[in-house]
């Protein structure tokens, strides 16, 4: 995916499309929520220590756990062999990394020259 973004003949709209699709795939994989999109679960309704928030993006640890368990038997067994404290730490790290990735990718913008060709 990222190699495609580096091709010099891509115009701005093509670069932007790839980045937006990558962000959408990550959002769906881990069920990350955006505050504007979520009317059901407002800030006051979220159970404390059950989610991680970064700017306007947030994800529940339950959804991160579902994602970890979906990675296959080996990953699930390895995760379940950890102590409860270590499991919470792993979920926090995965949630934090994923939120930072989504936030960062959401800010990326393709560059173009005056003819809408990818910038050199």
C-alpha positions, 0 to 999 in steps of 0.5 A: 500500500505505501509503495503505491503512494510513492509513485511519481505519476500519482495525482493528489486525489489518488494519493489521498484515496489510498490514505483514506482507504488505509485509515478506514481499514484500520478503523474497521479492524479495531472498531475505532470510533470518532466522537462526531460519528457516535451519538449513542455513547457520549462521554458521560456514558463511557465506563471509566478505564474501559477505553482509550481516547486520543483527540476525537478518536477512541476505542474500547479495550473490549474491541481491542481484545476482540481484534487480538483474539481474531489474529489466530490461535497462537496470538490468542494463546500467547495473550491469554498466557499473560497475567491480568496486569500484563494483558491490560498493559498489552491492550493499552499499548495496542490501543494507543499505537492504533489511535496514534496511527489513525490520528497521524494518517488522518493528518497526512496530505498528498503533495502535488505540483502546479499540474496536479502531479505528485511532488518530486 
